[in-house]
Amino acid sequence: MTELQTTTRPRRPRPKVVTLTDAAAERVREIMDNADQRYIGLRVGVKNGGCAGQEYTFAYAEAAGPLDEVVEDKGVTVLIDPKAVLFLIGTEIDYETTRLSSKFVFNNPNQTDACGCGESVTIVPAAALDT
């Protein structure tokens, strides 16, 4: 039998699971600055619910979980629940203000449908990348 040899070549940098637009990063900083206490970042996830099947979630993050994906973008820390990573790969989070509303918008390439009110979505997990 032969011995297994390992190399110590550097790993290539992984792309960020999510990115933020300048408007989204600015709004997250405003929210975090006005929070009742200091948080380490914003937790983003996906949960089952709504008429289209899934909903995006936001929450303050007090601590990073051992399997959380941590993304630093434009001075903002975003923590992603490990169960949501495949649903969010490639997503850009934006913040838009119109005459009638202000809201975060997820530009998600894995999203296949949304309900009429825009509160819930259908998302398929991203396919595994070839290495």
C-alpha angles and dihedrals in degrees: 000000000000126000118249110244122205127199127217097217114149117262116243114248114265118232116248114265090221135012131199130222117231090257093052093047091049092050093048090051090051092050093047092047090053096045120120091244139010115281128186093228149306121303114217124189148143126247135182113260147092129066094291093050107251140051133199115239134208127190139156112264116222094177139001117254118230093254100034117127106233117207123186112197130162092343094309127112115218120187117200124202108240090234090059100048097092090048093051104041109132095012121148115204114211134178118218133185122200132170090269106035150005119217149146113260124203114213095196122173089201094058111105102175144003134201121251095259092049095233097112135036144188113239129181119204116257114258117252112268119240110247 
